[in-house]
Amino acid sequence: MHEYIYMAVTSVLVLAILIFVHELGHFLIAKLCKVGVVEFAIGFGKKIYQRKYGETYYSLRAIPLGGYVRMVGDDPSQVFSGAEEKPEASGEALIRDELAIDQELLSDKSKWFLNKGVPAKAAIVLAGPAFNMIFALVLSIGTYAVYGKVESVNEAVIGDVFPGFPAEAAGLRSKDLVVSVNGVAVSTWQELSGKILNSDGGEIALLVKRQEDGQEQLKEIKVIPTADTSELSLLDDSPAPQSKPKQHMIGIRPDTFNVPATLQESLLLGSGHVWYLTRLTFRLLGAIVQGAVNPRKVVGGPIAVFTGAAQSAKRGLESLFQFMVLLSVSLAVFNLLPIPILDGGHLMFFLIEAIKGSPVSIRWQTLANQVGMVLLLALMVFAVSNDVIRFF
């Protein structure tokens, strides 16, 4: 029971940290650009905690699936929950909700977000994803600096057995030493992986030695084509999988150990890892749009996020930090999508404003935001349904 509580708390904390970083970016740059900030909130829904410092309310809300920075004059069409009256079309009295807003702040139109120039507005909006990327970079470099770089054990020792793959079904375990494949002795992981990858399909016989008692057991394991296990293989820089000789896998990876990394190595490895994740995320989105990847297999919702965080926390802090790096990059890229109500949608409006010399009309912004909300709700339903199918 304590383990499940720990994993649940860790999952919520991970999401809250990444949301905080994202909103902190918006908040700090808004302050830098002298925009009035009414509320800095983590979460949605009912307030759990709220305190006012200066002109800004800082609040923690019940549902930890998002957050927001509420600025004066940021959306003339928005009607906030609990509002006493609807905003006027001109943008006057934008916030009339449960917060006691300073009238001086509302009346000072020089602090209204929409009255700022395009560069300032774009910088404020872009700051959220930018802070997520900076956080991912710092955390990735720091993880390598503290834990070192990962090296594989030279021997044919199994490190992890992937759930749902043939190796798990056959009863292979972490720390098993593979002695032979189809009667042919193997002494290194390279030899083992080579024989599995280049097998003829069907089944292979692995003789393994258990770590706990040293007993040897023969396991008959079905191999599966690598191209069928993940459509992410289509994202490789190399030729498409169909043009390569078919290779196979059983769902294991080698045992590893950590080697101390120098500062230079940490910088290179950490930044390289973030760059790789960023490229992979964009390529994956492109592949989904082109129909090369089935979104059912790669799109996850809140259940997938919480499960991933919990499983990473169970493996240790290093694994948890690496998961946070991945999630932070994903959050940054997702928010840059040109969908109205997301940061990328706002940037699209600002680009149009810069080109035509005047803001997009409130009517069109409102319509676009409504369409964007429908799209996001549809995506959320799709992602949650994927989670339910995958985990239940």
C-alpha positions as CSV (number, residue, x, y, z in Angstrom):
1,M,0.0,0.0,0.0
2,H,2.8,2.4,0.9
3,E,4.5,1.7,-2.4
4,Y,1.3,2.6,-4.4
5,I,0.9,5.8,-2.3
6,Y,4.5,6.7,-3.0
7,M,4.1,6.2,-6.7
8,A,0.9,8.1,-6.9
9,V,2.3,11.1,-5.0
10,T,5.5,11.0,-7.2
11,S,3.4,11.0,-10.3
12,V,1.4,14.1,-9.2
13,L,4.6,15.8,-8.1
14,V,6.3,15.2,-11.4
15,L,3.4,16.7,-13.4
16,A,3.1,19.6,-10.9
17,I,6.8,20.4,-11.3
18,L,6.7,20.5,-15.1
19,I,3.5,22.6,-15.1
20,F,5.1,25.0,-12.6
21,V,8.2,25.4,-14.8
22,H,6.0,26.0,-17.9
23,E,3.8,28.6,-16.2
24,L,6.9,30.2,-14.5
25,G,8.2,31.0,-17.9
26,H,5.0,32.8,-18.9
27,F,4.9,34.6,-15.5
28,L,8.5,35.8,-15.4
29,I,8.6,37.2,-18.9
30,A,5.2,38.8,-18.4
31,K,6.6,40.6,-15.3
32,L,9.7,41.5,-17.3
33,C,7.5,43.0,-20.0
34,K,5.5,44.9,-17.4
35,V,2.2,43.0,-17.9
36,G,-0.1,42.9,-14.9
37,V,-0.4,39.3,-13.6
38,V,-3.6,38.6,-11.7
39,E,-3.1,35.0,-10.8
40,F,-0.4,32.3,-11.0
41,A,-2.1,29.0,-10.6
42,I,-1.0,25.3,-10.6
43,G,-3.9,23.0,-11.3
44,F,-7.6,23.7,-12.2
45,G,-10.8,23.7,-10.3
46,K,-11.4,24.4,-6.7
47,K,-8.8,26.4,-4.8
48,I,-6.8,24.5,-2.2
49,Y,-4.5,27.3,-1.3
50,Q,-4.3,30.9,-2.3
51,R,-2.1,33.9,-1.2
52,K,-1.7,37.3,-2.6
53,Y,1.7,39.0,-2.9
54,G,1.7,42.4,-4.5
55,E,-0.7,42.5,-7.4
56,T,-0.7,38.7,-8.0
57,Y,-2.6,35.8,-6.4
58,Y,-0.7,32.6,-6.1
59,S,-3.0,29.5,-6.0
60,L,-2.9,25.8,-5.9
61,R,-6.0,24.1,-7.3
62,A,-7.6,20.7,-7.0
63,I,-7.0,19.1,-10.4
64,P,-3.2,18.8,-11.1
65,L,-3.6,18.4,-14.9
66,G,-2.6,21.9,-15.9
67,G,-2.1,25.5,-14.7
68,Y,-2.3,29.0,-16.0
69,V,-1.0,32.6,-15.7
70,R,-3.9,35.0,-15.7
71,M,-2.8,38.4,-17.1
72,V,-4.7,41.6,-17.3
73,G,-6.1,42.1,-20.8
74,D,-5.0,38.7,-22.1
75,D,-8.3,37.6,-23.7
76,P,-11.2,40.0,-24.1
77,S,-13.5,37.2,-25.1
78,Q,-12.9,35.0,-22.0
79,V,-15.5,34.5,-19.3
80,F,-13.9,33.2,-16.2
81,S,-15.6,30.8,-13.8
82,G,-17.5,32.4,-11.1
83,A,-17.7,35.7,-13.0
84,E,-20.2,38.2,-11.8
85,E,-20.6,39.7,-15.2
86,K,-19.4,39.0,-18.8
87,P,-16.5,41.0,-20.1
88,E,-17.3,43.9,-22.3
89,A,-16.5,43.6,-26.0
90,S,-14.0,46.4,-25.7
91,G,-12.0,44.4,-23.2
92,E,-12.9,46.6,-20.2
93,A,-13.3,44.8,-16.8
94,L,-11.7,41.6,-18.1
95,I,-11.7,39.9,-14.7
96,R,-14.8,40.0,-12.5
97,D,-14.6,36.7,-10.6
98,E,-13.9,35.6,-7.1
99,L,-10.6,37.4,-7.0
100,A,-10.5,40.9,-5.6
101,I,-8.5,42.6,-8.3
102,D,-6.9,45.9,-7.7
103,Q,-8.9,48.5,-9.6
104,E,-5.6,50.4,-10.3
105,L,-4.3,47.3,-12.0
106,L,-7.4,47.0,-14.2
107,S,-7.4,50.7,-15.1
108,D,-3.8,50.8,-16.1
109,K,-4.1,49.8,-19.8
110,S,-0.3,50.0,-20.2
111,K,-0.2,46.7,-18.3
112,W,-2.7,44.9,-20.5
113,F,-1.3,42.0,-22.4
114,L,-3.1,42.8,-25.6
115,N,-1.8,46.3,-25.6
116,K,1.8,45.2,-25.8
117,G,3.7,44.9,-29.0
118,V,3.9,41.6,-31.0
119,P,7.5,40.9,-29.8
120,A,6.6,41.2,-26.1
121,K,3.4,39.1,-26.5
122,A,5.3,36.5,-28.5
123,A,8.1,36.4,-25.9
124,I,5.6,35.8,-23.1
125,V,3.8,33.0,-24.9
126,L,7.0,31.4,-26.1
127,A,8.5,31.5,-22.6
128,G,6.4,28.5,-21.4
129,P,7.7,26.0,-23.9
130,A,11.2,27.6,-23.7
131,F,11.4,27.1,-19.9
132,N,10.3,23.4,-20.4
133,M,13.2,22.9,-22.8
134,I,15.7,24.7,-20.5
135,F,14.5,22.6,-17.6
136,A,14.9,19.4,-19.7
137,L,18.4,20.4,-20.7
138,V,19.5,21.3,-17.2
139,L,17.9,18.1,-15.7
140,S,19.4,15.9,-18.4
141,I,22.9,17.4,-18.0
142,G,22.6,17.2,-14.2
143,T,21.5,13.6,-14.3
144,Y,24.6,12.6,-16.3
145,A,26.8,14.7,-14.0
146,V,25.4,13.0,-10.9
147,Y,24.8,9.4,-12.1
148,G,27.3,9.2,-14.9
149,K,26.9,7.6,-18.3
150,V,25.4,4.1,-18.8
151,E,27.6,1.3,-20.0
152,S,26.3,-2.2,-20.9
153,V,27.7,-5.2,-19.1
154,N,29.9,-7.1,-21.5
155,E,28.5,-10.5,-20.5
156,A,25.2,-11.8,-21.8
157,V,23.3,-10.8,-18.7
158,I,19.7,-9.7,-19.0
159,G,19.0,-6.3,-17.5
160,D,15.3,-5.7,-18.2
161,V,12.5,-8.0,-19.5
162,F,9.8,-5.9,-21.2
163,P,6.3,-6.6,-20.1
164,G,4.1,-8.2,-22.7
165,F,6.9,-9.6,-24.8
166,P,7.9,-13.2,-25.5
167,A,10.8,-13.2,-23.0
168,E,8.4,-12.4,-20.1
169,A,6.0,-15.1,-21.3
170,A,8.8,-17.6,-21.3
171,G,9.8,-16.8,-17.7
172,L,13.1,-14.9,-18.3
173,R,14.2,-12.7,-15.5
174,S,16.5,-9.7,-14.8
175,K,20.0,-10.9,-14.0
176,D,19.7,-14.2,-15.9
177,L,22.9,-15.1,-17.6
178,V,22.4,-16.5,-21.1
179,V,24.7,-19.4,-21.7
180,S,23.7,-20.6,-25.2
181,V,21.3,-19.9,-28.0
182,N,20.1,-23.0,-29.9
183,G,22.9,-25.0,-28.4
184,V,25.6,-22.5,-29.5
185,A,27.5,-21.0,-26.6
186,V,27.5,-17.2,-26.2
187,S,29.7,-15.2,-23.9
188,T,28.9,-11.5,-24.7
189,W,25.7,-9.5,-25.2
190,Q,26.8,-8.7,-28.8
191,E,26.8,-12.5,-29.6
192,L,23.5,-13.0,-27.9
193,S,21.7,-10.0,-29.6
194,G,23.2,-11.0,-33.0
195,K,21.8,-14.5,-32.8
196,I,18.4,-13.2,-31.8
197,L,18.2,-10.4,-34.4
198,N,19.4,-12.7,-37.2
199,S,17.3,-15.8,-36.3
200,D,15.1,-17.4,-38.8
201,G,11.9,-16.7,-36.8
202,G,9.7,-19.2,-35.0
203,E,11.3,-20.2,-31.7
204,I,14.8,-20.2,-30.2
205,A,16.2,-22.1,-27.3
206,L,18.0,-20.1,-24.6
207,L,19.9,-21.9,-21.9
208,V,20.0,-19.5,-18.9
209,K,21.7,-19.6,-15.5
210,R,19.7,-18.2,-12.6
211,Q,21.5,-15.6,-10.5
212,E,20.0,-16.7,-7.2
213,D,20.9,-20.4,-7.3
214,G,23.1,-20.9,-10.3
215,Q,20.8,-23.5,-11.8
216,E,20.5,-23.7,-15.6
217,Q,17.2,-23.8,-17.3
218,L,16.3,-24.2,-21.0
219,K,13.7,-21.7,-22.3
220,E,11.8,-22.0,-25.6
221,I,11.0,-18.5,-26.7
222,K,9.1,-17.2,-29.7
223,V,10.8,-14.4,-31.6
224,I,8.9,-11.6,-33.2
225,P,9.9,-9.2,-36.1
226,T,11.3,-5.9,-34.8
227,A,9.4,-4.0,-37.5
228,D,6.1,-5.3,-36.0
229,T,6.9,-4.2,-32.4
230,S,7.1,-0.5,-32.9
231,E,6.1,1.8,-35.7
232,L,8.7,4.2,-34.4
233,S,11.2,2.3,-36.6
234,L,9.8,4.3,-39.5
235,L,11.3,7.4,-38.0
236,D,14.9,6.2,-38.4
237,D,17.2,8.2,-40.6
238,S,18.2,4.9,-42.3
239,P,16.1,3.3,-45.1
240,A,12.6,2.1,-44.2
241,P,12.4,-1.2,-42.4
242,Q,10.8,-2.9,-45.4
243,S,14.1,-2.5,-47.3
244,K,16.2,-4.2,-44.6
245,P,16.6,-7.9,-43.9
246,K,13.9,-8.8,-41.3
247,Q,15.3,-8.9,-37.8
248,H,13.8,-10.3,-34.6
249,M,13.6,-9.7,-30.9
250,I,12.2,-11.2,-27.7
251,G,11.9,-8.2,-25.4
252,I,15.1,-8.0,-23.4
253,R,17.9,-5.5,-22.9
254,P,21.3,-5.8,-21.4
255,D,22.3,-5.3,-17.8
256,T,24.0,-1.9,-17.3
257,F,26.2,-0.1,-14.9
258,N,27.1,3.6,-14.5
259,V,30.5,5.1,-15.2
260,P,31.3,8.6,-13.9
261,A,31.1,11.3,-16.5
262,T,33.3,14.4,-16.8
263,L,31.6,17.8,-16.9
264,Q,32.3,18.0,-20.7
265,E,30.8,14.5,-21.2
266,S,27.8,15.5,-19.1
267,L,27.2,18.6,-21.2
268,L,27.5,16.7,-24.5
269,L,25.5,13.7,-23.4
270,G,22.8,15.7,-21.7
271,S,22.3,18.2,-24.5
272,G,22.5,15.4,-27.1
273,H,19.8,13.5,-25.4
274,V,17.5,16.5,-25.3
275,W,18.1,17.2,-29.0
276,Y,17.4,13.6,-29.8
277,L,14.1,13.6,-27.9
278,T,13.1,16.9,-29.5
279,R,13.8,15.6,-33.1
280,L,12.1,12.3,-32.3
281,T,9.0,14.1,-31.0
282,F,8.7,16.3,-34.1
283,R,9.4,13.4,-36.4
284,L,6.7,11.3,-34.6
285,L,4.1,14.1,-35.0
286,G,5.0,14.4,-38.7
287,A,4.7,10.6,-39.1
288,I,1.3,10.6,-37.5
289,V,0.0,13.4,-39.8
290,Q,1.4,11.5,-42.8
291,G,-0.3,8.3,-41.7
292,A,3.0,6.5,-41.3
293,V,2.4,5.8,-37.6
294,N,-0.8,4.6,-36.0
295,P,-1.6,7.2,-33.2
296,R,-3.4,4.4,-31.3
297,K,0.1,2.9,-30.6
298,V,1.9,6.1,-29.6
299,V,-0.5,8.6,-28.1
300,G,-1.0,8.5,-24.4
301,G,-3.1,10.4,-21.9
302,P,-2.9,11.2,-18.2
303,I,-3.0,7.5,-17.2
304,A,0.0,6.8,-19.4
305,V,1.8,9.8,-17.8
306,F,1.0,8.8,-14.3
307,T,1.9,5.1,-15.0
308,G,5.2,6.1,-16.7
309,A,6.1,8.4,-13.7
310,A,5.2,5.7,-11.2
311,Q,7.2,3.0,-13.0
312,S,10.2,5.3,-13.4
313,A,10.0,6.3,-9.7
314,K,10.0,2.6,-8.8
315,R,13.3,2.0,-10.7
316,G,15.0,4.9,-9.0
317,L,15.7,8.6,-9.2
318,E,17.9,8.4,-12.3
319,S,15.1,6.8,-14.2
320,L,12.6,9.3,-12.8
321,F,14.7,12.2,-13.9
322,Q,15.1,10.8,-17.4
323,F,11.3,10.4,-17.6
324,M,10.9,14.0,-16.5
325,V,13.3,15.1,-19.3
326,L,11.2,13.2,-21.9
327,L,7.9,14.6,-20.5
328,S,9.2,18.2,-20.3
329,V,10.3,18.0,-24.0
330,S,7.0,16.5,-25.0
331,L,5.1,19.3,-23.1
332,A,7.2,22.0,-24.8
333,V,6.6,20.5,-28.3
334,F,2.9,19.9,-27.7
335,N,2.3,23.5,-26.6
336,L,4.0,24.8,-29.8
337,L,1.4,23.1,-32.0
338,P,-0.5,25.7,-34.0
339,I,-3.8,24.9,-32.3
340,P,-5.8,27.8,-30.9
341,I,-5.7,28.1,-27.1
342,L,-2.3,26.5,-27.1
343,D,0.9,28.6,-27.1
344,G,1.5,27.7,-30.7
345,G,-2.0,29.0,-31.6
346,H,-1.3,32.3,-29.9
347,L,2.0,32.6,-31.8
348,M,0.1,32.0,-35.0
349,F,-2.3,34.9,-34.2
350,F,0.7,37.2,-33.4
351,L,2.4,36.2,-36.7
352,I,-0.8,37.2,-38.5
353,E,-0.9,40.5,-36.5
354,A,2.7,41.2,-37.5
355,I,2.0,40.6,-41.2
356,K,-1.3,42.6,-41.4
357,G,-0.4,45.3,-39.0
358,S,-3.4,44.8,-36.7
359,P,-4.6,42.1,-34.3
360,V,-6.9,39.3,-35.4
361,S,-10.5,40.3,-34.6
362,I,-12.0,39.2,-31.3
363,R,-14.7,37.4,-33.2
364,W,-12.2,35.3,-35.2
365,Q,-10.1,34.7,-32.1
366,T,-13.1,33.5,-30.2
367,L,-14.2,31.2,-33.0
368,A,-10.7,29.8,-33.4
369,N,-10.4,29.2,-29.6
370,Q,-13.7,27.4,-29.6
371,V,-12.5,25.1,-32.5
372,G,-9.2,24.6,-30.7
373,M,-11.0,23.6,-27.5
374,V,-13.1,21.0,-29.4
375,L,-9.9,19.6,-30.9
376,L,-8.2,19.4,-27.6
377,L,-11.2,17.7,-26.0
378,A,-11.4,15.2,-28.8
379,L,-7.6,14.6,-28.4
380,M,-8.1,14.1,-24.7
381,V,-10.9,11.6,-25.2
382,F,-8.8,9.8,-27.8
383,A,-5.8,9.7,-25.4
384,V,-7.8,8.5,-22.4
385,S,-9.5,5.8,-24.5
386,N,-6.0,4.7,-25.6
387,D,-4.9,4.6,-22.0
388,V,-8.0,2.5,-21.0
389,I,-7.4,0.0,-23.8
390,R,-3.7,-0.2,-23.1
391,F,-3.8,-0.5,-19.3
392,F,-7.1,-2.1,-18.6
